[in-house]
Amino acid sequence: MPLDAERAPLYEALARRAGNNPAAFHVPGHKQRAEWTAAVGDASRRFAELLPLDVTELPDTDDLHHPEGVIAEAEALAADCFGAEETRFLVGGSTAGNLAMILAVCRPGELLLVQRNVHKSVIHGLMLSGARTVFLPPAIDPGSGLAIAPSADTVREALRRHPDAKGLLLANPNYYGMSVELAPIVRESHAMGIPVLVDEAHGPHFGRHSAFPESALQAGADIVVQSAHKMLSAMTMGAYLHMQGDRVSRASIRQYLRMIQSSSPSYPILASLDLARRELHARKEEAFAEALRTAGEIRAVLADSAYGIVPAGPHVRIDPLKLTLFDASGTLDGFRLQAELEKHGCSAEMADDRYVVLALGTGSRPEDGRRLLAALEKIAVKYELRDPQPNLIFRALPAYPEEIPEPVVLSRGAETEDSEPVPLEEAEGRVSAEWIIPYPPGIPALYPGETITPAIIRELHQWRKQGARIQGAEDGTLGTVRVARS
């Protein structure tokens, strides 16, 4: 049967079942009814229309881990939409996909080349796999100081040194919407028979509109993971894993997804993945019209203001749906600007010590942009923001080593048994025994087994000074760090 892009087969099956109102003698226990007490306010009303879709594996709802019916059809439609040979739905976010692709490619002791500035889920996958890892230093965009994917020269040198690598894992775009051209890197890796895995969590819309960069699939990557909830219309935790070519065993990918993902997946999340795909399939570029219009209006107004927006740099493209904003007068850091926006009812995606990241998506509308611009104008008046400093150059954030290091193995166990806390100022040269992860963006500034350099200490001082939220560290204030005993 030919695929019908206008359909959302999984959602349609759930809607039919809800309409039939069957007597439910299966899990979940709420039986598709919202019967919560008045003590929780209007919760029952809010969930009343969603719970009828929250079912389990039934004859007409299929099985995520062995799809033969409507889920299989929905995944086939997604593959057709995104240009993959096979697509799998994820209900554990891109995290589930990142874990599965690493485990499928690397056995314990085998080598994987990995971009250093990756999400913590990639690091967790490396820990679970027992793989040896060579962390590739990222390139630094000269204008913004932000880390992007490693340069082609860095990847080329890593491939030369490690022809036995089982894969190359890249993250593109970065959290700030900056992307590089992947096709030349993919060609070099494939020439050596090495598959390319891409965490494209923030680029599920890439390749779907002429205004967007090329997608990793279009660049030839073998396995690509995308968070459909980030810029598309899927519910939170909804993601896609795309496969093409035969360099990675698809059977292994499927097996690890069965191990990693819940045996009781959320059907509302699955249905939202089906609907998000249908929106792109049916509306095509029109699906992004309002979001692009909104982003364009924001950029146009801010071009003549006290605020700056990070532009594209050499060999870097900017996702038009990500606005990396800063106070060009140097008065407000990113954290303070984010806090001020929150006071005016505008919630940003993230902030660091310099920037605020604003993420638009298929649900964005011009009225959102107008609220943002009104808030920024009030903030500018309050703090008398004026006299932008032209051609601001910012330091790299965070500080990464410039050389390709030797392979490391990241332990799965707790690193505290043979370790001790020391004041941050006294940690230079010691080996870290804990994670330090500013969140967001969730990219480790320090991982267990990494030597603590002066640059890292300066970086952690900056995070501490700005009051950033830190995950992984025993001392969330970063007054001390846990290190291996000498």
Secondary structure, DSSP 8 states (H G I E B T S, - for coil): ----TT--HHHHHHHHHHHH-----SSSTTTT-----GGGTTHHHHHTTTGGG---S-TTT--TTS--SHHHHHHHHHHHHHT-SEEEEESSHHHHHHHHHHHHH--TT-EEEEESS--HHHHHHHHHHT-EEEEE---B-TTT-BB-S--HHHHHHHHHH-TT-S-EEEE-S-TTSEE---HHHHHHHHHTT--EEEE-TT-TTTTSSTTS---TTTTT-SEEEEEHHHHSS--TT-EEEEE-SSSS-HHHHHHHHHHHS-SS--HHHHHHHHHHHHHHHHHGGGGGHHHHHHHHHHHHHHTTSSEEE----TT-EE-TTEEEEEETTSSS-HHHHHHHHHHTT---SEE-SS-EEEE--TT--HHHHHHHHHHHHHHHHHHT-----TT-----BS---SS----EE--SS-S-TTEEEEEGGG-TT-BB-S-BEETTTT--SB-TT-B--HHHHHHHHHHHHHT--EES-SSTT-SEEEEE--
